[in-house]
């Protein structure tokens, strides 16, 4: 009970007794408070000790200690402030040019050593760091361009072993009568124009590659006795190519070897392609200095690589362009299977002759549909320069492309068309425009010439990209009827993909004396 005195205005004093609730603190609250203090005080003590031991100015007041301990208790410290300052300095240096006379350390160890001895300020350190990074970027960029150049020269040159093979077989042709025997034997000559047989055509000057194509076709066929191979090569390789197939027959299949010099009608007057490939400007473009005029500082490695690829000498090879004359080369044949020399046949191809082309000329795999966009994402805009008015007016950039390298051609239907004339016309236009309509060899003019004459066939017949796509699905490779090493990384080159080479090398006869003597090793 507490007493309260109340004075009224009339001077009387009244005494009242009022019951007021007493204030008290529960034992539970006291216990929790003590527990929290017992938990926090050791941390406060430790932080205070750390601040003292850091060697900074001593705090003589609670206010100073609060300023020192506050950021640490809140999870922020000097390191965050230092980072903020460093970011600010880096942003300032970003817009500055590194002086040409600034001496840069060669490595990180030297940088640390110079920092200790020279006592760089933050701005100087950031500038040196920027200079070192820019120098590293330039060196990496230059090495990338050098790698691309080396790859280009390797891909366009003839490996020593393959050159040796050609020379030794050519020498054998002149000294060994068996190497010069008629191919095929006289009694089999009528079969070269027999349309009940399956006729394969290969244009190549690579003896080793040709042997793999023929061997893989014969081994994979269910009826090898129905196969006739027509191998067409150039004059310098003819003797060696003839020697190989004369000394290494693929019975029961038939092989014919012919040189371009044996076709009398292949003259400049009748074959405009000859004039094109012998044009001085064209030859200089493909055989000249491939590095001249290339500004590495503004050109990306990818663009540089595509320009090198576009200047490969193979694109002006007559053997590459002769495919457009198939109806003239084989006037008595109705249907042929055209093959590139960088393919391997893994399945019987006889069903291709049974495909109904629906009145079309060219049975080919389209290359604009598929999961792998690098290999199967090809449309006209990839091959043609659509900034040129002639291309822009005549062609559709979204039109689907198709693949050369494994094509079933209906020669009877082809002879009724103007495919060859269209091919010649566009080839001349490209020459007149100084090669500005397209850059890559035979496929672009063929894409135009065969428009409306292509019948799409199942993609499993022809799997492409083994010469440039490292991530090619091994499962799709194993299932494919024909695999194609199109691209720079051919399986007979050291730069070829190791995991994809066995699909090709298993058809090379490494026990052959010529192969062994030329050190073409497995």
C-alpha positions in Angstrom: 0.0 0.0 0.0 1.3 3.5 -0.8 0.0 6.8 0.5 -0.8 9.8 -1.7 -1.6 13.3 -0.4 -4.0 15.3 -2.5 -4.4 19.1 -1.8 -7.6 20.7 -2.8 -8.2 24.4 -3.6 -9.9 25.0 -0.3 -6.8 24.2 1.7 -7.9 20.9 3.1 -5.6 18.0 2.8 -6.9 14.6 2.1 -5.0 11.5 2.6 -5.8 8.6 0.3 -4.5 5.1 0.2 -4.2 3.5 -3.3 -3.2 -0.1 -4.1 -0.5 -0.1 -6.8 1.0 -3.2 -8.4 4.6 -3.8 -7.4 7.4 -3.9 -10.2 9.4 -7.0 -10.3 11.8 -8.8 -12.8 11.3 -12.5 -13.4 14.2 -15.0 -12.8 13.8 -16.2 -16.4 14.6 -12.8 -17.9 17.6 -12.4 -15.7 18.9 -15.8 -16.7 18.6 -15.1 -20.5 20.2 -11.7 -20.1 23.2 -13.1 -18.2 23.5 -15.9 -20.8 23.6 -13.5 -23.7 26.2 -11.3 -22.0 28.3 -14.3 -21.2 28.2 -15.2 -24.9 29.0 -11.8 -26.3 31.6 -10.5 -23.9 34.3 -13.0 -25.0 33.9 -11.8 -28.6 34.1 -8.2 -27.5 37.3 -8.9 -25.6 38.8 -10.8 -28.5 38.0 -8.0 -31.0 39.4 -5.5 -28.6 42.6 -7.5 -28.3 42.9 -7.8 -32.1 42.5 -4.1 -32.6 45.2 -3.5 -30.1 47.6 -6.0 -31.6 47.1 -4.7 -35.1 49.6 -2.0 -34.3 47.3 0.9 -35.2 46.9 4.0 -33.0 45.7 3.1 -29.6 42.1 4.0 -28.6 41.9 6.0 -25.4 38.1 6.3 -25.4 35.0 4.2 -25.7 33.9 6.3 -28.7 37.2 5.4 -30.5 36.8 1.8 -29.7 33.2 1.8 -31.0 34.4 3.3 -34.3 37.0 0.6 -34.6 34.9 -2.3 -33.5 31.6 -1.3 -35.2 32.5 -2.3 -38.8 34.0 -5.6 -37.5 30.9 -6.4 -35.5 28.7 -5.6 -38.6 30.8 -7.9 -40.9 32.6 -5.1 -42.7 36.3 -4.2 -42.4 39.2 -2.5 -44.0 39.5 -5.1 -46.8 36.1 -4.1 -48.2 37.2 -0.4 -48.2 40.5 -1.4 -49.9 38.7 -3.4 -52.6 36.4 -0.4 -53.3 39.4 1.9 -53.6 41.2 -0.6 -55.9 38.1 -0.9 -58.2 38.1 2.9 -58.4 41.8 2.9 -59.4 41.3 0.2 -62.0 38.4 2.1 -63.6 40.7 5.2 -63.9 43.5 3.2 -65.4 41.1 1.5 -67.9 40.9 4.7 -69.9 44.6 5.4 -69.8 47.1 4.2 -72.4 50.1 2.2 -71.2 53.2 4.3 -72.1 55.5 2.7 -74.7 58.5 3.2 -72.5 57.0 1.6 -69.4 59.2 -1.2 -68.3 57.0 -4.3 -67.6 58.1 -7.2 -65.4 58.5 -10.5 -67.3 56.5 -12.5 -64.7 54.6 -12.4 -61.5 57.6 -13.2 -59.3 59.5 -10.2 -60.8 56.4 -8.0 -60.3 56.4 -8.8 -56.6 60.1 -8.3 -56.3 59.9 -4.8 -58.0 56.9 -3.8 -55.8 59.0 -4.4 -52.7 62.0 -2.5 -54.0 60.3 0.4 -55.9 57.3 0.9 -53.5 54.8 1.5 -56.3 51.7 3.4 -55.5 48.3 1.9 -56.3 47.9 3.8 -59.6 51.4 2.7 -60.9 50.7 -0.9 -59.9 47.4 -0.9 -61.8 49.0 0.6 -64.9 51.8 -2.1 -64.8 49.2 -4.8 -64.3 47.3 -3.5 -67.3 50.4 -3.5 -69.5 51.3 -7.0 -68.5 47.8 -8.3 -69.3 47.7 -6.5 -72.7 51.1 -7.9 -73.6 49.9 -11.5 -72.7 46.8 -11.0 -74.8 48.9 -9.9 -77.8 51.2 -12.9 -77.4 48.3 -15.3 -77.1 46.6 -13.8 -80.2 49.8 -14.0 -82.2 50.4 -17.6 -81.3 46.8 -18.4 -82.3 47.3 -16.9 -85.7 50.6 -18.8 -86.1 48.8 -22.0 -85.1 46.2 -21.4 -87.8 48.9 -20.7 -90.4 50.8 -23.9 -89.5 47.5 -25.9 -89.7 46.7 -24.3 -93.1 50.2 -25.2 -94.5 50.0 -28.7 -93.1 46.6 -29.3 -94.6 47.5 -28.0 -98.1 50.9 -29.7 -98.3 51.6 -33.3 -99.3 52.8 -35.5 -96.4 56.3 -36.9 -97.0 55.1 -40.5 -96.8 52.3 -40.0 -99.4 54.8 -38.2 -101.7 57.2 -41.1 -101.3 54.5 -43.6 -102.1 53.7 -41.8 -105.4 57.3 -41.6 -106.4 58.1 -45.2 -105.7 55.0 -46.5 -107.5 55.8 -44.3 -110.5 59.3 -45.7 -110.6 57.7 -49.2 -110.4 55.5 -48.4 -113.4 58.5 -47.8 -115.5 60.5 -50.8 -114.4 57.8 -53.5 -113.7 55.6 -54.9 -116.4 53.1 -56.1 -113.9 52.6 -52.5 -112.7 51.8 -51.5 -116.3 49.3 -54.3 -117.0 46.0 -53.2 -118.5 43.2 -52.2 -116.1 40.9 -53.9 -116.2 41.9 -56.9 -118.2 40.7 -56.9 -121.9 37.9 -59.5 -121.2 36.4 -57.2 -118.5 36.4 -54.0 -120.6 32.7 -54.3 -121.7 31.7 -54.1 -118.0 32.9 -50.5 -117.8 29.8 -49.4 -119.5 27.4 -52.1 -118.3 24.5 -50.5 -116.5 23.6 -53.7 -114.6 26.7 -53.0 -112.5 27.2 -50.4 -109.7 29.6 -47.7 -110.9 31.6 -45.7 -108.4 33.5 -42.6 -109.5 36.5 -41.0 -107.6 38.6 -38.0 -108.7 41.8 -37.9 -106.8 45.6 -37.5 -106.9 46.1 -39.2 -103.5 47.0 -42.9 -104.0 46.7 -43.8 -100.3 43.3 -42.1 -100.0 42.0 -43.8 -103.2 43.1 -47.2 -101.9 41.0 -46.7 -98.7 37.9 -45.6 -100.6 38.1 -48.7 -102.9 39.0 -51.2 -100.2 36.3 -49.9 -97.8 33.7 -50.1 -100.5 34.6 -53.7 -101.5 34.8 -54.9 -97.9 31.4 -53.4 -97.0 29.6 -54.6 -100.1 27.2 -57.6 -100.0 27.9 -58.1 -103.7 31.5 -56.9 -104.4 31.4 -58.6 -107.8 28.9 -56.0 -109.0 31.2 -53.1 -108.2 33.1 -51.1 -110.9 35.4 -48.3 -109.8 36.4 -45.5 -112.1 39.4 -43.7 -110.6 40.3 -40.5 -112.5 43.6 -38.8 -111.6 46.0 -36.1 -113.1 48.9 -36.8 -115.4 51.6 -36.7 -112.8 49.9 -39.2 -110.5 48.6 -41.5 -113.3 51.6 -44.0 -113.4 51.7 -44.3 -109.6 47.9 -44.8 -109.3 47.9 -47.4 -112.1 50.8 -49.3 -110.4 49.0 -49.4 -107.1 45.8 -51.0 -108.4 47.7 -53.2 -110.9 49.8 -54.6 -108.1 47.0 -54.6 -105.4 43.8 -55.9 -107.2 40.5 -55.8 -105.3 39.0 -58.9 -107.0 36.1 -59.6 -107.6 35.5 -55.9 -108.0 36.8 -54.1 -111.1 39.0 -50.9 -111.1 39.7 -48.6 -114.0 42.3 -45.9 -113.7 42.3 -43.0 -116.2 44.3 -39.8 -116.4 42.7 -36.5 -117.4 45.2 -36.3 -120.3 43.5 -39.4 -121.8 40.3 -37.4 -122.5 40.9 -35.7 -125.8 37.9 -33.4 -125.5 39.2 -31.8 -122.2 40.4 -28.5 -123.9 39.9 -24.8 -123.0 37.4 -24.4 -125.8 35.1 -27.2 -124.6 35.8 -26.9 -120.9 35.6 -23.3 -119.6 36.7 -24.5 -116.2 40.2 -25.0 -117.6 40.4 -21.4 -118.4 39.2 -20.5 -115.0 41.7 -22.6 -113.1 44.6 -21.4 -115.3 43.7 -17.7 -114.9 46.7 -15.8 -113.5 44.6 -13.8 -111.0 42.9 -16.9 -109.7 46.1 -18.8 -109.3 47.7 -15.9 -107.6 44.7 -15.7 -105.2 45.0 -19.3 -104.2 48.8 -19.8 -104.4 50.0 -16.3 -103.4 50.9 -14.9 -100.0 48.0 -15.9 -97.8 49.2 -13.6 -95.0 49.7 -10.4 -96.9 47.2 -7.7 -95.9 45.9 -9.5 -92.9 45.6 -7.2 -89.9 45.8 -9.4 -86.9 44.8 -6.6 -84.5 41.3 -6.2 -86.1 40.8 -9.7 -87.5 39.4 -12.4 -85.3 41.2 -15.8 -85.4 37.9 -17.4 -86.6 37.6 -15.0 -89.6 41.3 -15.4 -90.4 40.8 -19.2 -90.4 37.9 -19.1 -92.7 39.8 -16.8 -95.1 42.7 -19.3 -95.1 40.3 -22.2 -95.8 38.8 -20.2 -98.7 42.2 -19.9 -100.3 43.1 -23.5 -100.3 44.7 -24.5 -103.6 42.5 -27.5 -103.9 39.6 -25.3 -104.9 41.2 -24.6 -108.3 42.2 -28.2 -108.9 40.8 -29.4 -112.2 40.0 -32.8 -110.5 37.7 -30.9 -108.2 35.8 -29.3 -111.1 35.6 -32.4 -113.3 32.5 -33.7 -111.4 30.4 -31.2 -113.4 31.3 -33.2 -116.6 30.2 -36.6 -115.4 27.7 -37.1 -118.2 30.4 -36.4 -120.8 33.1 -38.5 -119.0 30.7 -41.5 -118.9 28.4 -41.2 -122.0 27.2 -44.8 -121.8 26.3 -44.9 -118.1 22.8 -44.2 -116.7 23.6 -43.8 -113.0 26.9 -43.4 -111.0 27.8 -42.9 -107.4 30.2 -40.0 -107.0 32.7 -40.2 -104.0 35.3 -37.8 -102.6 38.7 -39.3 -101.7 38.4 -38.4 -98.0 35.5 -40.7 -97.3 35.2 -44.2 -95.9 32.4 -46.7 -96.8 31.1 -48.7 -93.9 27.9 -50.2 -95.2 26.6 -51.8 -98.4 25.7 -49.0 -100.8 23.8 -51.0 -103.4 20.3 -49.7 -102.1 21.3 -46.3 -103.4 20.8 -47.5 -106.9 17.2 -48.4 -106.0 16.2 -45.0 -104.7 13.6 -43.3 -106.8 15.0 -39.8 -107.3 11.6 -38.6 -108.6 12.9 -37.2 -111.8 15.7 -35.3 -110.0 19.4 -35.5 -111.0 21.3 -35.5 -107.7 20.5 -37.7 -104.6 22.3 -35.9 -101.7 22.1 -35.3 -98.0 20.9 -31.9 -97.1 23.1 -30.0 -94.6 20.6 -27.6 -93.1 18.8 -30.0 -90.8 20.4 -31.7 -87.8 21.4 -31.5 -84.2 25.0 -30.4 -84.9 24.6 -26.8 -86.1 28.3 -26.6 -87.0 28.0 -29.4 -89.6 24.3 -29.5 -90.3 23.4 -25.8 -90.2 24.4 -24.8 -93.7 22.3 -22.6 -95.9 23.1 -20.4 -98.9 24.0 -17.5 -96.7 27.0 -19.5 -95.5 28.5 -19.8 -98.9 27.5 -16.7 -100.9 28.2 -13.0 -100.5 24.7 -11.6 -100.2 26.0 -8.0 -100.2 26.6 -8.4 -103.9 23.5 -7.3 -105.9 23.7 -10.2 -108.3 23.6 -12.8 -105.5 21.0 -10.8 -103.5 18.7 -10.6 -106.5 19.0 -14.2 -107.7 19.4 -16.3 -104.5 17.6 -17.0 -101.2 19.9 -16.8 -98.2 17.8 -19.3 -96.3 17.7 -21.9 -99.0 19.0 -25.3 -97.8 22.5 -26.5 -98.9 23.4 -30.1 -99.6 26.7 -32.1 -99.5 29.1 -33.1 -102.2 31.2 -36.2 -101.5 28.6 -39.0 -101.7 26.0 -38.3 -104.4 24.0 -40.7 -106.5 23.6 -39.1 -110.0 21.0 -39.9 -112.6 23.1 -39.2 -115.7 20.2 -39.8 -118.2 18.1 -37.0 -116.5 21.2 -34.8 -116.2 21.8 -34.9 -119.9 18.4 -33.3 -120.5 19.2 -30.3 -118.3 21.3 -27.1 -118.6 23.1 -27.8 -115.3 26.6 -27.5 -116.9 25.8 -24.3 -118.7 24.5 -22.6 -115.5 27.6 -23.8 -113.6 29.8 -22.2 -116.3 27.8 -19.0 -116.3 28.1 -18.4 -112.6 31.8 -19.4 -112.7 32.5 -16.7 -115.2 30.4 -14.1 -113.2 32.5 -14.9 -110.2 35.7 -14.4 -112.2 34.4 -11.1 -113.6 33.6 -9.9 -110.1 37.1 -10.7 -108.9 35.9 -13.7 -106.8 33.5 -11.6 -104.8 30.4 -13.8 -105.3 31.8 -16.7 -103.3 35.2 -18.0 -102.1 34.9 -21.7 -101.6 35.6 -23.8 -104.8 33.1 -26.1 -106.4 30.2 -26.4 -104.1 28.8 -22.8 -104.4 28.4 -22.9 -108.2 27.0 -26.4 -108.0 24.4 -25.3 -105.4 23.1 -22.8 -108.0 23.4 -25.2 -111.0 21.5 -28.0 -109.3 18.7 -25.9 -107.9 15.5 -27.8 -108.5 17.4 -31.0 -109.3 18.3 -32.3 -105.8 16.5 -35.2 -104.2 17.2 -35.3 -100.4 18.3 -38.7 -99.0 18.5 -40.0 -95.4 21.3 -38.3 -93.5 22.6 -41.7 -92.2 23.9 -42.4 -95.7 26.5 -39.6 -95.4 27.8 -38.3 -92.1 30.0 -35.2 -92.5 32.4 -33.0 -90.6 35.0 -35.5 -89.4 37.7 -33.2 -90.6 36.7 -30.2 -88.5 34.2 -31.2 -85.8 36.0 -32.7 -82.8 32.7 -33.4 -81.1 31.3 -35.7 -83.8 29.1 -38.3 -82.2 30.9 -41.7 -82.3 27.6 -43.4 -82.3 26.4 -41.7 -85.5 29.8 -42.3 -87.1 29.5 -46.1 -86.4 26.0 -46.2 -87.8 26.7 -44.2 -91.0 27.0 -45.8 -94.4 29.6 -43.3 -95.5 31.7 -41.1 -93.2 33.3 -37.9 -94.6 36.5 -36.3 -93.4 35.7 -33.0 -95.1 37.7 -30.2 -93.6 41.4 -29.6 -93.0 42.1 -32.4 -90.5 42.4 -35.3 -92.9 43.0 -38.7 -91.3 46.3 -39.2 -93.2 47.7 -36.0 -91.6 49.3 -35.8 -88.2 46.8 -33.0 -87.3 43.8 -35.3 -87.8 41.7 -36.2 -84.9 43.2 -39.2 -83.1 39.8 -40.7 -82.0 38.4 -40.5 -85.5 41.4 -41.8 -87.4 40.9 -45.6 -86.7 37.7 -45.6 -88.8 39.9 -44.7 -91.8 43.2 -46.4 -90.9 41.8 -49.9 -90.5 41.5 -50.0 -94.4 45.2 -49.1 -94.9 47.3 -52.2 -95.7 50.3 -51.5 -93.4 51.9 -54.8 -94.4 52.4 -53.6 -98.0 56.0 -53.1 -98.9 55.5 -49.7 -100.5 53.6 -48.5 -97.4 56.3 -49.8 -95.1 59.2 -48.4 -97.1 57.6 -45.0 -97.2 57.2 -45.2 -93.4 53.5 -44.7 -93.4 53.0 -46.0 -89.9 49.9 -47.2 -88.2 
